[in-house]
Amino acid sequence: MKNKSLTFRIFTNTFSVGAFIYFICAFLFISNMYGYFEKQIFSELETESNFLENYVLENNLVRLGSLKTENRITLIDSTGKVYFDNTVDAASLENHGSRKEFLEAKTKGSVQIARFSSTMTEKTLYFARLLSNGDVLRISCNQHSVWVLILGMSQILMVMLVLAVIASGISASWISKKIVEPLNLIDLENPETSQVYEELKPFTKRIAEENFEKSQREELRQQFTANVSHELKTPLTSISGFAEILKSEGTDPKVTKDFAGSIYDEAQRMITLVNDIIKLSKLDEKSISLEKEPLSLREICRESMNILSAAAKAKNVTVNLSGDSGLINGVQPVIYEMVYNLMDNAIKYNVEGGKVDVTLQNLIDSKSVILTVKDTGIGIPSSEKERIFERFYRIDKSRSKQNGGTGLGLSIVKHAAKYHQASILVTSEVGKGSTFTVVFPV
């Protein structure tokens, strides 16, 4: 089923409310009118009983029987025997001593009672009063039920229904258009400048924030594309230059071997760069479809240490791992990339004979796990701390390229942490080393 438009929904809801109000008003009108007529009839019966009481007390039954009235007049003595009725022969009537109107009139002095017929289309209204001589005077008349009243007013009610439908349709159409009109006038490019309902301001604010984020992403994408082009151009230029020299066939075997080694190194650097770009793009687009699972950070740290042992040995850097198991829920490849890059940077930018301490803490009170990677390396100037997680940003470009860095390692760390709702804290001092602290929520 297709989704209905907002205008249509508002129209149908408003129209339904109008129709509902019509039926409620019609019901209240008819019920109140019916109740009013019933009270009027009882009032007339009571007035007539006051008028007839004198005839009864004077025992002038002949005069009573000759009165022209549409109401039924009945006289009942104190034993319940009917001794006068202006519509039928009183002698043919049964004793009324058990009738409700007779009993209540005897105890209360007067009573009003309504009794429906067997078909429920008509009811009889009784007014009974106790006379001073102990007899009971009962006057009654018939009244149609409310259903008969409704049937009799059906033409008027139908006319009112048609008018109500037309009025509801016109008002619902006008209201729905007036409500939707400000929505259609929202400037999606500059939503916060649009005049909207107070309830819609969070919505327009959200659109403005998304527009800002979109423009930021576009700006970052363009910058990223430019950086990638620049980073790839350098090794490609080197490879092209070496290949052009080798193509001339005028080099000796040693130079040829050196050029081939340089080509290989540049090619490896390009492969590493492309791999890092792919990893970063996946994290950016959140295209990682792996489920999170229980992981031991200690095991991942130990695996990274084994892979980086050759690099650490080449620089005579000692890597120590201590602390708790560091159990978290995460995506194993993403967590591995984070840990690997932190430890790789700690080794690459360390001093000869330096040290790297990797520590894990399980904090039960705060329900978190803390990973700390501390090195004794070159450190980060305070002016550079805010930029170290930017893509392709290098503090020492010559040293970074010499170590084979792509400038994307810490960007991968940042995005991996964000993917796992983890926070990163960096403290550093130039010439004394840096400490990266990652706090994982458990």
N, C-alpha and C positions, 0 to 999 in steps of 0.2 A: 504494500500500500504506500502510495506516495505521501511525502510529508506535506501537510497543509500549510499554507502561508500564514504568517502572523496576523495579517489583516483578516483573513477568513476565520481564524481562531477567535480573535477578539469579537468579530461580528457575531459568530454563532453563540459565544458565551453571553454577550450582551443581549442578544435576541432571546436566548433561553431565559435569562433573568427577567426580562420584560414580560415574557409569556407566563412565567411562574408567578410573578407579582399580580398579573391579571387574574389568574385562577384563584390565588389567595384572596384578593380583593372581592372577587365575585362570590366566593364561598362565605366570606365574612359578611358581605352585604345581604345575601339571601338568608343566612342563618339569623342575623340580627333582625332583619325585616320580619322573618317568620316568628321569631320570639316576640317582637313588638306586637304583631297581630294577635298572638296568643294572649299576651297580657291585656290587650284591649278587650278581647272577648271575655276574659275572666272579670275584668272591671265592669263590663256591661251586665254580665250575669249577676254580679254582686249588687249592682244598682237596681236591677229588676227584682232581686230577692227582697230588698228593702221596701220596694213599692208593693210587692205581693203579700208581705207579712201581715198587713192590716186585714186583708181579705180572709186570710187563714184564721187569724185570731177572732174575727167576727163570725167565723163558721159560714161564710158566704161562698160556698163551693160552686153554686150555680153561676154566680157572677165571675168566679175564677175560671170556670170552664168556658165561658163565653168570650173571654179575652182573646184578641187576635195577636198571636205571637208565633214566631217560627221556632221558639225554644220549647223544649219539653219540660213540663212542670210536674213534679211528683211530690206527694205528701206521704210521709211515713210516720206511723205512731211510735211510741217509746218501745214497743215490742218488736219492731221491724216490719209490721204489717203495712202494706201499701193500701191506703184508703182513698187516694185520688191520683189520677193521671190524665192529663189532657190529650193524650194521643191514643191510648188503648184502654180497655176495660180493666180497672184496678183489680177486680176480683180474680182476673186471670193471671195476675203476676205473683211470683213466688215471694216468700218472705225475704226482706232485704236486711235482716238483722246481722248477717255476716258480711255485708258489703263494706268495703274499705271506707267509702265516703260517709256512710252512716255511722260507723264506729268512731272515726276521727272527729266527725262533727259533734258527737256526743261528748267527747273528751276535750276537744279544743275550742268548741263553739262555732267554728267555721273552717272550711277546708276547700282547697282547689285540687282537683285530680284530673289527669289526662289518661285516657285508655285507648290504645290502638285497636283497630279492627283486625280480623284474622288475615286480611290481605295486605295489611300495612299501608294501604293507600289512603286511609282515612282514620281519624281518631276523634273520640268523643271527649269534650271538656265538661267536667262536672263542677258545680259550685253548690255546696251543701252547708246549711247553717241550722243551728239548734234554736228553736223558737222558745218563747217564755213558757209555753204550755207543755214543754217536753217533747213535742213532735219535731221532726226534721223536714225542712223544706229543701228540696233538691231541684236545681235548674240545670239543664244540659243542652248542648248544641254540638253539631258536627263540624269538624274542620279538616280540610284536605291536608295530607302529609306534605313534607317539604319537597318530596320527589314530584308530586303532582304540581306543586307550585313552580318548580323548575321547568317541568314540561310545558306548563302554561306560559312561561316567560321565555320559551326556547327561541322565539323569533328575535326578541329584544337582546337576549344573551348572544345570539349568533351575530347580530349587527355589532354589538359591543366587542365581540371577539375579532371580527374582521377589522374594526377600527383599531383595536389594540395591536393586532398583527402588523398593520400598516405603520402605526406610530412606532412600534418596536423596531421594525425593519429600517425605517428612516433614521431613527435615533442611533441604532446600532451601526448603521453604515457611516453616519457622520462621526460618531465617537471613535470607531476603529480607524478611520482615515486620519483623524486628528491625533490619535495616539501614535500611529506609525509614521506620520509625517516627519517629526524630528529625527527619527532613526534613519530615514532616507536622506536627510540633509547632512548626516555626519560626514565630515571630510576625513577619509581614511588615511590621507597623507599627514594631516595635522588634526587629529581627533580632539585634542585637548582645547582647541580653539572653537569647537562646535558648541552651540547652545543645546544642551540635552537635559533630560530629567536628572534630578539629584541621584536617583537610584542607578543611573547609567554611567555616572562619572567613574566608578571603579573599572567599568568595562572599557571606556575610552582611554583611561589611564593605562590599562593593560595593552591596548592596541598601540599606544604611543611608545610604551616600553619595548614591545615587540618590534616596532618600526626602528627604534634606536638600535636594538640588538641586531636586527637584520642589516642595518647600515654598517654597524661595527664589524659584523661577520664578513660583509662584502669588502670592507676596507682591509680587513685582515687577510681575506682570500687574495686580494690583489697584491698586497704586500708579500704574502707567502709565495705567490706565483713569481713575483719579481725576484725574491730571494732564491727560490729554487733555480730559476733560470741563471742567476748569477753564480750560484754554487756549482751548477753543472757545467757552466761555460768554462770555468777555470781548468778542471781536469780534462775536459774535451779539447781545449786549446793545447794543453800540454801533450796529450796523446797524439793530436793531429801534427804538432810540430815534430815530435820524435819520429812519428811514422813517415813524415815527409823526408827527414834526413836519411832514415833507413832505406827509403825507396830509391835514393840516388845511388846506393850500392858503393859508396865511396868511403865507408867507415871500416876501421879495423875490427876484428872479433871482440876485443875488450870493450870498445865503445858501443858496439852493437849489443853486447850483453848488458852493459849499464843502461842503455836506452830501453831495452826490453824489460829490465827490472823496473824502471821508472814507469813505463806503460802499464805494467802489472799493478804497481802500487796505486797509480791513479785510477785504474779500472776497479780495484778493490774498494777504493774510497768512494767511487761512484755507486758501487753496489751497496755499500753500507749506508750511504746517503739515501738511496732509493728505498731501502728497507725501512729506515727510520721514518721517511715520509709516509710510507704505507701504514706503519703502525700508528703514527700520529693522526692520519686521516680517519682510520677506523675509530679511534677514540673520539675524534671530533664529531663524527657522524653517528656515534653510538651504535655502530653496526655490528658490534660484538654480540653474537647470539648465544654465547656459552652461559650456562647456568652457574650461579655462585654456589660454592661448595666449601665445606670446612677445610681450612688450610693451616699448615704449620709454617709460620714465618721462619722459624729456626731451620727447617729443612730447606726452604727456598734460599736462605742466606748461605747455608752450607754448600748447596749446589752452585750458586754464583761464585763462591770462593774457589771451588774446584776449577771452574771454567777460567777464572781470572788469575789462577795461581802462577801461570807462566808470566803474565804481565807484571804481577807483583814481584816475582823473583827477579825479573830483568831490571827492575828499579830498586831491588833490595828493600822492598816495603813489607813490613810485617802486618798481617791481617789477623785480628783476634775476634772471636765470636763468643758472647757470654749472655747470661740472663735466662729468661723463661722460654716456654715453648712458643708463645705468641700465636695462639689459636684465633683465627678470624674466619669470616665467611667472605670469599672472594673468587674472582676468576683467575685461575692459576697462571695463564700466560701473561696477563696484564700485571699481576703482582710481581711475577718474575722479572718483567721488563723494568719495573720501578726499582726493585732491589738491585738488579744488575747495573743499571745506569748510575745509581747512587754510589755503589761500590767501585764501579769503573772510574767515575770521576774522582773519587777519593784517592785512587791509585795513580791515575794519570797526572793529576795536579799536585801530587805530593813531592816531597824532596827526596833526594837519594838517601836511603837508609831510614825513611820515615815510618810512620805507624798509622794503621787504620783500626779503630775500635768499633765493632758492631754490637749493640746492646739491645736486648728485648725485655720489655716489662709488661706483665699482666696486671692491670689495675682493676681490682674487683669492685672497689667502691664507686669509681666513675664509669665502670663497665667499658673499658677501653684497653687497647694494646698499643704500646709505644715502641716504635723502631727508631733507634738513634745510630747514625753513621758519623763518626768523628774522625777527622784526619789531622795530620800535622803538616799540611801542605802550605801552598803559597798564600792562601786566604783570599778574601773578597773585600775590596774597598767598600766602605759604607755607602758611597754614592752609586755603587753598581748593584746593590742588593735587590733593588726593586726590578731590575731588568734581567736578572740571570735566568728567569723562566721564559723569556721571550725566545721565539724561534730564531735560530741562526745567530743568536747573540753570543759573543765570545769576549771574555775579559782580556785575554791575551791571544789575539788571533794567530800570531806566528807559532806560539807554543801549542795552541789547540790543533792547528793543521799538522804540526810536527808529530803530535800524538795520535793523529788519525781521527780527531773529533769532527762531528758534523754540525755541532751547535744546536742539536735537537734533543739531546739526552735529557736535560732538565725540563724541557717542554713535555716530553713523554712522561716524566715523573709527575709533573703537575696534573696532566690530564688523567693519568692513572689514579692519582689520589682523589681527584674530583669524581671519577667514575665510581669510587668506593666510599664516597662521602667522608673522606679522610682529610685532615688539615696538615699543613706543612709549616714548620718554624725553622728559620735559618739564623744562626749566630756565627759570626766570623771576625777574625782579626788578621790584618795583613801581616804575613810573615810567621804567623803562629798556627794557622789552620782554620778549618770550618767545621761546623756541626749541623747536620740536617736531621730534624726530628719530625717523624710522621706519626700522627695519632689516628688510629683506626677505631671507629665505634664498633662495639660488639653487641 
